[in-house]
């Protein structure tokens, strides 16, 4: 079951129920209310898991940055292969206080890594549990984590009549700002930054191997396109493939982009 609610425009100044009601009435009168998607679907519950995973990974990155900074402050190299796992690195610190702080951060990192693996295990279990997630993992660059994130945020592919609607929602494109026939810049549409991150990181993964997307990227670079534009084109292709696969109900084979 799906339903839509209104999303009144943001307005500066004091607000209360009476002002909001009057504003919504005025917008409804001129047919300018924007609808907001809601759905009563089990896939919607994935958002809780996705949000928790995002929090864990963010805290893990912060803890690692603080931990590494302690070593950089005393010019200790941090390019060790198992830098975060090695307890021997702690013995190189020069003061008891620095050593204590490093120990606490090291414990935090280990705990957060363990919790992160727990999230990944649940994402992997969902591959066999939910058909859309399994279908999306057949797309190059889309693994269990990214497939869960896509399905949890999009919920259904039929929200997007065309791939261009998805590009806008995933913040992969910008719209021209035009007035009196003149273009005065571009503005990115409001959307979900998590989808932008998923598709762009998937593009980087795909470009690491020999496939049609890598050839497309190389062709664009040879034609004069900069790296950012070429990578964005690959991200859009992955997004378009995602929408097509989900709507068709079939996975892809080979490199997934033929």
C-alpha positions as CSV (number, residue, x, y, z in Angstrom):
1,X,0.0,0.0,0.0
2,X,1.4,3.4,-1.0
3,X,0.2,6.9,-0.1
4,X,1.4,10.4,-0.6
5,X,1.6,13.3,1.8
6,X,2.2,17.0,1.1
7,X,5.5,18.7,1.5
8,X,4.8,22.5,2.1
9,X,7.6,24.8,1.0
10,X,10.0,26.2,3.6
11,X,9.2,29.7,4.7
12,X,11.2,32.1,6.8
13,X,9.9,33.6,9.9
14,X,7.7,32.4,12.8
15,X,5.5,29.4,12.1
16,X,2.5,27.8,13.8
17,X,-0.3,25.5,12.9
18,X,-2.6,28.3,11.7
19,X,0.2,29.8,9.4
20,X,1.1,26.3,8.1
21,X,-2.6,25.5,7.4
22,X,-3.1,28.8,5.5
23,X,0.1,28.2,3.5
24,X,-0.9,24.7,2.5
25,X,-4.4,25.9,1.6
26,X,-2.9,28.6,-0.7
27,X,-0.6,26.1,-2.4
28,X,-3.4,23.6,-2.8
29,X,-5.6,26.2,-4.4
30,X,-3.0,26.9,-7.1
31,X,-2.0,23.2,-7.4
32,X,1.6,23.8,-6.3
33,X,1.8,21.2,-3.5
34,X,4.6,18.7,-3.8
35,X,3.9,15.2,-2.9
36,X,6.1,13.1,-0.6
37,X,6.4,9.3,-1.1
38,X,5.5,6.9,1.7
39,X,5.0,3.2,1.4
40,X,3.8,0.5,3.8
41,X,6.3,-2.1,2.6
42,X,8.8,-4.4,4.3
43,X,11.6,-3.0,2.2
44,X,11.0,0.4,3.9
45,X,12.3,-1.2,7.2
46,X,15.7,-1.6,5.5
47,X,16.2,2.1,6.1
48,X,16.8,1.5,9.8
49,X,19.6,-0.9,9.0
50,X,21.1,1.4,6.4
51,X,21.0,4.3,8.8
52,X,22.7,2.3,11.5
53,X,25.4,1.1,9.1
54,X,26.1,4.7,8.0
55,X,26.5,5.7,11.7
56,X,28.9,2.9,12.4
57,X,31.1,3.5,9.3
58,X,31.2,7.2,10.1
59,X,32.3,6.6,13.7
60,X,34.8,4.1,12.4
61,X,36.4,6.6,10.0
62,X,36.6,9.2,12.8
63,X,38.2,6.8,15.2
64,X,40.8,5.7,12.6
65,X,41.6,9.3,11.8
66,X,42.1,10.2,15.4
67,X,44.2,7.1,16.0
68,X,46.4,7.8,13.0
69,X,46.9,11.4,14.0
70,X,48.5,10.3,17.3
71,X,51.3,8.7,15.3
72,X,51.7,11.5,12.8
73,X,52.2,14.0,15.7
74,X,55.4,12.2,16.6
75,X,56.5,11.4,13.0
76,X,55.8,7.6,13.2
77,X,55.0,6.1,9.8
78,X,51.4,4.9,9.4
79,X,51.8,3.0,6.1
80,X,52.1,-0.4,7.9
81,X,49.9,-3.0,6.1
82,X,48.1,-3.9,9.3
83,X,48.4,-0.6,11.0
84,X,45.0,-0.6,12.7
85,X,45.2,-4.3,13.8
86,X,48.8,-4.3,15.1
87,X,49.2,-3.8,18.8
88,X,52.9,-3.6,18.4
89,X,52.4,-0.1,17.0
90,X,51.2,1.1,20.4
91,X,54.7,0.4,21.9
92,X,56.2,3.0,19.6
93,X,54.4,5.9,21.2
94,X,56.5,8.2,23.3
95,X,54.4,9.2,26.4
96,X,52.1,7.3,28.8
97,X,49.2,9.7,28.0
98,X,49.5,9.3,24.2
99,X,49.8,5.5,24.8
100,X,46.6,5.5,26.9
101,X,44.6,7.5,24.3
102,X,45.9,5.3,21.5
103,X,44.8,2.1,23.5
104,X,41.3,3.4,24.0
105,X,41.0,4.3,20.3
106,X,42.4,1.0,19.3
107,X,39.7,-0.8,21.4
108,X,37.0,1.4,19.8
109,X,38.2,0.6,16.3
110,X,38.1,-3.1,17.0
111,X,34.6,-2.9,18.5
112,X,33.3,-0.8,15.6
113,X,34.9,-3.2,13.0
114,X,33.1,-6.1,14.7
115,X,29.8,-4.2,14.7
116,X,30.3,-3.2,11.0
117,X,30.8,-6.9,10.1
118,X,27.6,-7.7,11.8
119,X,25.8,-5.2,9.6
120,X,27.4,-6.6,6.5
121,X,26.3,-10.1,7.5
122,X,22.7,-8.9,7.6
123,X,23.1,-7.2,4.3
124,X,24.4,-10.5,2.8
125,X,21.5,-12.5,4.3
126,X,19.1,-10.1,2.7
127,X,20.4,-11.1,-0.8
128,X,18.6,-14.4,-0.5
129,X,15.7,-13.0,1.4
130,X,14.6,-10.2,-0.9
131,X,14.4,-10.8,-4.7
132,X,15.1,-7.1,-5.7
133,X,18.4,-7.1,-3.7
134,X,19.5,-10.4,-5.3
135,X,18.7,-9.0,-8.8
136,X,20.7,-5.8,-8.2
137,X,23.8,-7.7,-7.0
138,X,24.1,-9.1,-10.6
139,X,25.1,-5.6,-11.7
140,X,28.8,-4.9,-11.8
141,X,29.9,-2.6,-9.0
142,X,26.8,-3.4,-6.9
143,X,27.5,-5.7,-4.0
144,X,25.3,-6.8,-1.1
145,X,25.8,-3.5,0.9
146,X,25.1,-1.2,-2.0
147,X,22.1,-3.3,-3.2
148,X,20.5,-3.0,0.3
149,X,21.1,0.7,0.3
150,X,19.5,1.2,-3.1
151,X,16.5,-1.0,-2.4
152,X,16.0,0.5,1.0
153,X,16.0,4.1,-0.3
154,X,14.1,3.6,-3.5
155,X,11.7,0.9,-2.2
156,X,10.1,0.5,-5.6
157,X,11.4,1.3,-9.1
158,X,8.0,2.5,-10.3
159,X,8.5,5.8,-8.5
160,X,10.7,6.8,-11.4
161,X,9.0,6.8,-14.9
162,X,12.4,7.3,-16.6
163,X,16.0,7.0,-15.8
164,X,16.3,10.8,-15.8
165,X,14.0,11.0,-12.8
166,X,16.3,8.6,-11.0
167,X,19.4,10.7,-12.1
168,X,17.8,13.7,-10.4
169,X,16.8,11.8,-7.3
170,X,20.3,10.4,-7.0
171,X,21.8,13.8,-7.4
172,X,23.7,12.7,-10.5
173,X,22.6,15.6,-12.7
174,X,22.1,19.4,-12.5
175,X,19.3,21.5,-13.8
176,X,19.9,24.7,-15.7
177,X,18.9,27.9,-14.0
178,X,17.3,30.1,-16.8
179,X,15.6,33.4,-16.7
180,X,14.5,35.6,-19.7
181,X,16.1,33.2,-22.1
182,X,19.5,33.4,-20.4
183,X,21.2,30.6,-18.5
184,X,22.9,31.7,-15.3
185,X,24.3,28.5,-13.9
186,X,23.1,25.1,-12.8
187,X,21.6,23.8,-9.6
188,X,21.6,20.2,-8.3
189,X,18.1,18.9,-7.6
190,X,17.0,17.9,-4.1
191,X,17.5,14.1,-3.7
192,X,19.2,11.4,-1.7
193,X,22.9,11.8,-1.2
194,X,23.2,8.2,-0.2
195,X,22.3,7.1,-3.7
196,X,24.8,9.5,-5.2
197,X,27.5,8.0,-3.0
198,X,26.4,4.4,-3.9
199,X,26.4,5.0,-7.7
200,X,29.6,7.0,-7.7
201,X,31.5,4.4,-5.6
202,X,30.1,1.7,-7.8
203,X,31.5,3.5,-10.8
204,X,35.0,3.6,-9.2
205,X,34.7,-0.2,-8.6
206,X,33.7,-0.9,-12.2
207,X,36.6,1.2,-13.6
208,X,39.1,-1.0,-11.8
209,X,38.6,-3.8,-14.3
210,X,38.4,-4.4,-18.0
211,X,34.7,-4.1,-19.1
212,X,32.5,-2.0,-21.3
213,X,32.2,0.7,-18.8
214,X,36.0,1.1,-18.6
215,X,36.0,1.3,-22.4
216,X,33.3,4.0,-22.3
217,X,35.3,5.9,-19.7
218,X,38.5,5.7,-21.8
219,X,36.7,6.7,-25.0
220,X,35.2,9.8,-23.2
221,X,38.6,10.8,-21.8
222,X,40.2,10.4,-25.3
223,X,37.5,12.6,-26.7
224,X,38.5,15.4,-24.3
225,X,36.1,14.8,-21.4
226,X,37.6,15.4,-17.9
227,X,37.8,12.6,-15.3
228,X,34.8,13.9,-13.3
229,X,32.5,14.0,-16.3
230,X,33.5,10.6,-17.5
231,X,33.1,9.0,-14.1
232,X,29.7,10.6,-13.7
233,X,28.6,9.1,-17.0
234,X,29.6,5.7,-15.7
235,X,27.6,6.3,-12.5
236,X,24.5,7.3,-14.6
237,X,24.9,4.1,-16.6
238,X,24.9,2.0,-13.5
239,X,21.9,3.9,-12.2
240,X,20.0,3.3,-15.5
241,X,20.9,-0.4,-15.4
242,X,19.7,-0.6,-11.8
243,X,16.3,0.8,-12.8
244,X,16.0,-1.4,-15.8
245,X,17.0,-4.6,-14.0
246,X,14.6,-3.9,-11.1
247,X,11.7,-3.1,-13.4
248,X,12.3,-6.2,-15.6
249,X,12.7,-8.5,-12.7
250,X,15.7,-10.1,-14.3
251,X,19.4,-10.0,-13.4
252,X,22.2,-9.4,-15.8
253,X,25.0,-11.6,-17.0
254,X,28.5,-11.0,-18.3
255,X,29.6,-7.4,-17.6
256,X,26.0,-6.3,-17.2
257,X,26.3,-3.4,-19.6
258,X,25.9,-4.9,-23.1
